[in-house]
């Protein structure tokens, strides 16, 4: 989960100003959390508090966090949903389903439980088959990475759902901004597969351009489970998490998570 937050923070300054190289510092004075971090924390609160079997509590929690931290780059339809009285899913296949899902991959204790958690917290907004697939596949990759399954196993799993026959240099040159699951989830998963450390995964994900913060959040969520996060990177990220607002307490959510998965 912290890996997703770090990917978001690192990628935030390159989302609309793609850097297309791996030669950049992970953090700068402008590095900042976006909607990816806030929604990751919202899903974590849902899982930690056992709200996942109550659709109304899932919806209430997503709206609470989104309304407490507005203007952070939410997708247009999701933003409208957040600030309206509408409580129905709207057929989204945006990559928000995958960037926010990491708590499901950590707290689920079996394949069935991970899929069930991912489905329940996703379907309230992203009920399009591609939106659901993006969230579930990402959560399952995190789960398999937690179990230290080899990359060959994770790759075989991914290929049941996505074509990841990319070439890094071609992807770096040609990748365009695409905020759909179809246009960013396979790219993010590929970046994890070709990287040899947590930091390399984040830099690879940012360097291919496109929706940089979300691609890095997705890739980073898996890389954390597979490689772990160096302490110096973790410390820098924790300086940049959101401050508490109302009933939303990011530090508390993260502390519970870190205490559970030391």
C-alpha positions as CSV (number, residue, x, y, z in Angstrom):
1,X,0.0,0.0,0.0
2,X,2.8,2.4,0.8
3,X,4.4,1.5,-2.5
4,X,1.3,2.9,-4.3
5,X,1.5,6.1,-2.3
6,X,5.2,6.5,-3.1
7,X,4.6,5.9,-6.8
8,X,1.9,8.5,-6.8
9,X,4.1,11.1,-5.0
10,X,7.1,10.5,-7.2
11,X,5.0,10.5,-10.4
12,X,2.9,13.5,-9.5
13,X,5.1,16.1,-11.0
14,X,5.5,14.2,-14.3
15,X,1.9,13.4,-15.0
16,X,1.4,16.2,-17.4
17,X,5.1,16.8,-18.0
18,X,6.4,13.4,-18.9
19,X,10.2,13.0,-18.3
20,X,10.9,10.0,-20.5
21,X,14.1,9.1,-18.7
22,X,15.1,7.2,-15.5
23,X,17.6,9.9,-14.6
24,X,15.7,11.9,-12.1
25,X,15.6,12.2,-8.3
26,X,12.7,10.3,-6.7
27,X,11.6,13.3,-4.6
28,X,11.7,17.0,-5.0
29,X,10.2,20.0,-3.2
30,X,7.2,19.8,-5.6
31,X,6.5,16.1,-5.1
32,X,3.0,15.8,-3.7
33,X,0.2,13.3,-3.2
34,X,-2.8,13.2,-5.5
35,X,-6.1,11.4,-5.7
36,X,-4.3,8.1,-6.0
37,X,-3.0,8.4,-2.5
38,X,-6.3,9.6,-1.0
39,X,-8.3,6.8,-2.6
40,X,-5.7,4.2,-1.6
41,X,-6.1,5.3,2.0
42,X,-9.9,5.2,1.7
43,X,-9.8,1.6,0.5
44,X,-7.4,0.8,3.3
45,X,-9.8,2.2,5.9
46,X,-12.7,0.2,4.4
47,X,-10.6,-3.0,4.7
48,X,-9.2,-2.2,8.2
49,X,-12.6,-1.4,9.6
50,X,-14.4,-4.4,8.0
51,X,-16.7,-2.3,5.9
52,X,-16.2,-4.4,2.8
53,X,-19.4,-6.4,3.2
54,X,-21.5,-3.2,3.4
55,X,-21.9,-1.4,0.1
56,X,-23.3,1.7,1.8
57,X,-20.2,2.0,4.1
58,X,-17.9,1.5,1.1
59,X,-19.6,4.3,-0.8
60,X,-19.7,6.6,2.3
61,X,-16.0,6.1,3.0
62,X,-15.0,6.8,-0.6
63,X,-17.1,10.0,-0.6
64,X,-15.8,11.0,2.8
65,X,-12.2,10.9,1.8
66,X,-12.8,12.4,-1.6
67,X,-14.7,15.3,-0.2
68,X,-12.2,15.9,2.5
69,X,-9.3,16.1,0.0
70,X,-10.8,17.7,-3.1
71,X,-9.1,19.1,-6.2
72,X,-6.4,16.5,-6.4
73,X,-6.9,15.4,-10.0
74,X,-9.9,13.0,-9.7
75,X,-11.3,11.8,-13.0
76,X,-14.2,13.9,-14.2
77,X,-17.0,11.3,-13.8
78,X,-15.6,10.1,-10.4
79,X,-15.4,13.7,-9.2
80,X,-19.1,14.2,-10.2
81,X,-20.0,11.0,-8.3
82,X,-18.0,12.1,-5.2
83,X,-19.8,15.4,-4.9
84,X,-23.3,14.3,-5.8
85,X,-26.0,12.4,-4.0
86,X,-25.7,9.7,-6.6
87,X,-24.7,6.3,-5.1
88,X,-24.9,4.2,-8.2
89,X,-21.9,2.8,-10.1
90,X,-21.4,4.6,-13.4
91,X,-19.7,1.9,-15.6
92,X,-16.2,3.3,-15.2
93,X,-13.1,1.5,-16.7
94,X,-10.8,4.2,-15.5
95,X,-7.4,3.3,-13.9
96,X,-8.6,4.5,-10.5
97,X,-9.8,1.0,-9.8
98,X,-6.2,-0.3,-10.0
99,X,-4.3,2.6,-8.4
100,X,-6.4,2.4,-5.2
101,X,-6.7,-1.3,-4.7
102,X,-3.5,-2.3,-2.9
103,X,-5.0,-2.9,0.6
104,X,-7.0,-5.8,-0.9
105,X,-3.8,-7.5,-2.0
106,X,-2.3,-7.1,1.4
107,X,-5.2,-7.9,3.7
108,X,-6.6,-10.8,1.7
109,X,-5.4,-14.1,2.9
110,X,-6.3,-16.3,-0.1
111,X,-6.8,-15.9,-3.8
112,X,-10.6,-16.1,-3.2
113,X,-10.5,-13.5,-0.4
114,X,-8.3,-11.1,-2.5
115,X,-10.7,-11.3,-5.5
116,X,-13.7,-10.9,-3.2
117,X,-12.3,-7.8,-1.5
118,X,-11.2,-6.3,-4.7
119,X,-14.6,-6.9,-6.4
120,X,-16.6,-5.4,-3.5
121,X,-14.6,-2.2,-3.2
122,X,-14.3,-1.7,-6.9
123,X,-17.8,-2.5,-8.2
124,X,-19.4,0.5,-6.4
125,X,-17.9,2.8,-9.0
126,X,-16.0,0.8,-11.6
127,X,-18.6,-1.8,-12.6
128,X,-17.4,-2.0,-16.2
129,X,-15.7,-5.4,-16.9
130,X,-12.4,-3.6,-17.7
131,X,-12.6,-1.5,-14.6
132,X,-13.1,-4.6,-12.5
133,X,-10.4,-6.5,-14.2
134,X,-7.9,-3.8,-13.6
135,X,-8.5,-3.7,-9.9
136,X,-8.7,-7.5,-9.4
137,X,-5.6,-8.3,-11.5
138,X,-3.5,-5.6,-9.7
139,X,-4.7,-6.9,-6.3
140,X,-3.8,-10.5,-7.2
141,X,-0.3,-9.5,-8.4
142,X,0.3,-7.8,-5.1
143,X,-0.9,-10.9,-3.3
144,X,1.3,-13.2,-5.4
145,X,4.3,-10.8,-4.8
146,X,3.6,-11.0,-1.0
147,X,3.9,-14.8,-1.3
148,X,7.2,-14.4,-3.2
149,X,5.9,-16.1,-6.2
150,X,8.5,-15.9,-9.0
151,X,8.1,-13.2,-11.6
152,X,7.5,-16.0,-14.2
153,X,4.4,-17.1,-12.2
154,X,3.1,-13.5,-11.9
155,X,3.8,-12.9,-15.6
156,X,1.9,-16.0,-16.6
157,X,-1.0,-14.8,-14.4
158,X,-1.0,-11.4,-16.0
159,X,-1.0,-12.8,-19.5
160,X,-4.3,-14.5,-18.9
161,X,-5.8,-11.0,-18.9
162,X,-3.5,-8.6,-20.7
163,X,-1.1,-8.5,-23.6
164,X,2.2,-7.3,-22.1
165,X,4.4,-7.9,-25.1
166,X,6.0,-4.5,-24.9
167,X,9.4,-3.2,-25.7
168,X,10.7,-0.7,-23.2
169,X,12.3,1.7,-25.6
170,X,9.3,1.7,-27.9
171,X,7.0,2.2,-25.0
172,X,9.1,5.0,-23.6
173,X,9.0,6.8,-27.0
174,X,5.4,6.2,-27.9
175,X,3.3,5.8,-24.7
176,X,0.6,8.5,-24.5
177,X,-1.6,9.6,-21.6
178,X,-4.4,7.1,-21.2
179,X,-6.4,7.1,-17.9
180,X,-8.2,3.8,-18.7
181,X,-7.3,0.5,-17.2
182,X,-6.7,-0.9,-20.7
183,X,-4.3,1.9,-21.4
184,X,-2.2,1.9,-18.2
185,X,-2.6,-1.2,-16.1
186,X,-0.7,-3.6,-18.5
187,X,2.0,-1.0,-18.9
188,X,2.4,-0.6,-15.1
189,X,2.5,-4.4,-14.6
190,X,5.2,-4.7,-17.4
191,X,7.3,-2.0,-15.6
192,X,7.3,-4.1,-12.5
193,X,8.3,-7.3,-14.3
194,X,11.3,-5.7,-16.0
195,X,12.7,-4.0,-12.9
196,X,15.1,-5.4,-10.3
197,X,14.3,-3.2,-7.3
198,X,11.6,-1.0,-5.8
199,X,13.3,2.2,-6.9
200,X,14.0,0.9,-10.4
201,X,10.3,-0.1,-10.7
202,X,9.2,3.5,-9.8
203,X,11.6,5.1,-12.2
204,X,10.8,2.7,-15.0
205,X,7.1,3.4,-14.6
206,X,7.6,7.2,-14.6
207,X,10.0,7.0,-17.5
208,X,7.5,5.5,-19.9
209,X,5.3,8.6,-19.7
210,X,1.5,8.6,-19.9
211,X,-0.4,8.9,-16.7
212,X,2.8,8.8,-14.7
213,X,1.6,9.0,-11.1
214,X,-1.0,6.3,-11.6
215,X,1.2,4.0,-13.6
216,X,3.9,4.4,-10.9
217,X,1.3,3.8,-8.1
218,X,0.2,0.5,-9.7
219,X,3.7,-0.7,-10.4
220,X,4.9,0.5,-7.0
221,X,2.1,-1.3,-5.2
222,X,3.4,-4.7,-6.5
223,X,7.1,-3.7,-6.2
224,X,6.6,-3.1,-2.5
225,X,5.2,-6.6,-1.9
226,X,8.0,-8.2,-4.0
227,X,11.1,-6.2,-3.2
228,X,10.2,-4.2,0.0
229,X,10.9,-0.5,0.3
230,X,14.3,0.9,1.3
231,X,14.0,2.8,4.6
232,X,15.3,6.1,3.1
233,X,12.6,6.1,0.5
234,X,9.9,5.2,3.1
235,X,11.0,8.1,5.3
236,X,10.9,10.6,2.5
237,X,7.4,9.5,1.5
238,X,6.0,9.6,5.0
239,X,7.0,13.3,5.2
240,X,4.6,13.9,2.3
241,X,1.4,12.1,3.3
242,X,-1.8,14.0,3.7
243,X,-2.6,15.7,7.0
244,X,-5.6,14.5,8.9
245,X,-8.9,16.2,8.0
246,X,-12.1,15.5,9.9
247,X,-12.6,11.8,10.3
248,X,-9.8,11.0,7.8
249,X,-6.5,10.2,9.5
250,X,-3.9,9.0,7.0
251,X,-1.2,8.5,9.7
252,X,-3.5,6.2,11.6
253,X,-4.3,4.2,8.5
254,X,-0.7,3.9,7.6
255,X,0.4,3.0,11.1
256,X,-2.1,0.2,11.3
257,X,-0.9,-1.1,8.0
258,X,2.8,-0.9,8.9
259,X,2.2,-2.5,12.3
260,X,0.4,-5.4,10.6
261,X,2.9,-6.0,7.8
262,X,6.3,-5.3,9.4
